[in-house]
Amino acid sequence: MSAPPTGALWLIRGDARRLDAVPDSSVQLVVTSPPYPMIPQWDRLFRALDAAEYPAMLEVLAGAWRECFRVLSPGGILAVNIGDALRTGDDGFRLWPNHAETLLAATQIGFTPLPYLLWKKPTNRPNAFLGSGFLPPNAYVTLDCEYILLFRKGPLRRFAPHDPARLASRFGRAERDRWFSQVWSDVRGARQGSEGRRTGAFPDAVAERLVRMFSVVGDTVLDPFAGTGTTLWAAVRWGRNAVGVEWDPVTYRALRSQARGRGLRPAARPPARSGAVATGARSPPRRRRAGSGAPSR
Ligand SMILES: C[S@@+](CC[C@H](N)C(=O)[O-])C[C@H]1O[C@@H](n2cnc3c(N)ncnc32)[C@H](O)[C@@H]1O
C-alpha cells in the first residue's frame, strides 16, 4: 500500500464559540485544551470575552463544545485536556472543578461521555505541598493530574471491512497498552513559550497519541483553541487534515508563521474529506510494525 499524502491545514482567526466557516459534520476528531477557568494566566482573556466570573467562564467553554458537537460527524470524538484550579474565592481557598463541569456540560449538549485519561505530569517539585504543613487537618492534596476527557457524538463509527485508511492507521500492541491505560505518567509537560510568554501548550506526545488513538488517515482534526498548534502539527504529521481556530491575534500570527516554517501553506477553505492535497507534501512517519493490538470494532 502506498503511503497516503500528508493532510491539508486550515487556519482560522476566530472564536471557538462561532465556527461558522466549518461545515456541519465535517470533522472526525477534536483535540483541544481550552483556557482553564480560574487559572490567573487566563483571567485577562476571559475578561476580554465578557467572562469575569466562574459561571461565565464555563459558558465560554460550553459554547465551544456546542460548536464541536455541530461540526463533528456522527461517531466523531471530542478529546479535551483540562485541569482543575485552586484559588481563593469569596468563601476562601477552594477547588474549581473544571473537569467535572466540562463532563457535565458536554454531556448535556448531547455527547456520550467515555472513560477518560489522567495525565500525571512528572514534577520537578515532588515536595511542594500547600496548607498546614505537618499538622492536620488543614493541609491540601497536591493537584498533579490533568484530565483528558473523552466524548463521542452519537453511535460508534463504522468502517467497511479492510478499510485501507483504517488499516494504515493501526498502532502496535505496546502503544495500545500504554496509550489506553487510564493514567499517563510518562509524558512531561511542554516547555512554555519563549520570552517568558506562557502559552499553555501541551506536549507533542499528548496530541500525537490522541490523533493516532481516535482518528484515521485522511480524517479532519479540529483544534478550536489552537494556541501554538501542537494538535495541528501532530495531525498533519500523521496524514490527517487539520483545522485550527485561534482567537488571540498575536498567537494567530505566530501560528501562521510556524506553519510556513514547517513548509505548510494554510488553505483558504476547509480541507477536503480525504486524500487532501498535501501542503509541503511529506509522508506521515512510518508506523512501527503493528502488533496484534488491532481494534475489535
Ligand atoms: C491552553 S491554550 C491552547 C494550547 C494548545 N493546546 C497548544 O499546545 O499550544 C488556549 C488557547 O485558546 C485561545 N483561545 C481562548 N479563547 C478562545 C476562543 N474563544 N476562541 C478561540 N481561541 C481561544 C487562547 O488564546 C490560547 O491560545
The ligand as an SDF file (V2000), in Angstrom:
LIG
                    3D

 27 29  0  0  0  0  0  0  0  0999 V2000
   -4.4520   26.3790   26.6200 C   0  0  0  0  0  0  0  0  0  0  0  0
   -4.1160   27.2800   25.1690 S   0  0  0  0  0  0  0  0  0  0  0  0
   -4.0390   26.0090   23.9350 C   0  0  0  0  0  0  0  0  0  0  0  0
   -2.6820   25.4290   23.8330 C   0  0  0  0  0  0  0  0  0  0  0  0
   -2.5260   24.4470   22.6940 C   0  0  0  0  0  0  0  0  0  0  0  0
   -3.0910   23.1500   23.0030 N   0  0  0  0  0  0  0  0  0  0  0  0
   -1.0410   24.3020   22.3950 C   0  0  0  0  0  0  0  0  0  0  0  0
   -0.4920   23.1900   22.5170 O   0  0  0  0  0  0  0  0  0  0  0  0
   -0.4040   25.3210   22.1070 O   0  0  0  0  0  0  0  0  0  0  0  0
   -5.6750   28.0040   24.7870 C   0  0  0  0  0  0  0  0  0  0  0  0
   -5.6640   28.8540   23.5320 C   0  0  0  0  0  0  0  0  0  0  0  0
   -7.0170   29.1870   23.2280 O   0  0  0  0  0  0  0  0  0  0  0  0
   -7.0720   30.5280   22.7610 C   0  0  0  0  0  0  0  0  0  0  0  0
   -8.4540   30.9990   22.9670 N   0  0  0  0  0  0  0  0  0  0  0  0
   -9.0060   31.4160   24.0960 C   0  0  0  0  0  0  0  0  0  0  0  0
  -10.3150   31.7080   23.9220 N   0  0  0  0  0  0  0  0  0  0  0  0
  -10.5960   31.4200   22.6350 C   0  0  0  0  0  0  0  0  0  0  0  0
  -11.7830   31.4560   21.8600 C   0  0  0  0  0  0  0  0  0  0  0  0
  -12.9460   31.8680   22.3660 N   0  0  0  0  0  0  0  0  0  0  0  0
  -11.7190   31.0610   20.5750 N   0  0  0  0  0  0  0  0  0  0  0  0
  -10.5500   30.6220   20.0460 C   0  0  0  0  0  0  0  0  0  0  0  0
   -9.3850   30.5760   20.7360 N   0  0  0  0  0  0  0  0  0  0  0  0
   -9.4040   30.9580   22.0180 C   0  0  0  0  0  0  0  0  0  0  0  0
   -6.0240   31.2300   23.6030 C   0  0  0  0  0  0  0  0  0  0  0  0
   -5.6080   32.4460   23.0020 O   0  0  0  0  0  0  0  0  0  0  0  0
   -4.9280   30.1650   23.6860 C   0  0  0  0  0  0  0  0  0  0  0  0
   -4.0180   30.3190   22.6220 O   0  0  0  0  0  0  0  0  0  0  0  0
  1  2  1  0
  2  3  1  0
  2 10  1  0
  3  4  1  0
  4  5  1  0
  5  6  1  0
  5  7  1  0
  7  8  2  0
  7  9  1  0
 10 11  1  0
 11 12  1  0
 11 26  1  0
 12 13  1  0
 13 14  1  0
 13 24  1  0
 14 15  1  0
 14 23  1  0
 15 16  2  0
 16 17  1  0
 17 18  1  0
 17 23  2  0
 18 19  1  0
 18 20  2  0
 20 21  1  0
 21 22  2  0
 22 23  1  0
 24 25  1  0
 24 26  1  0
 26 27  1  0
M  CHG  2   2   1   9  -1
M  END
$$$$
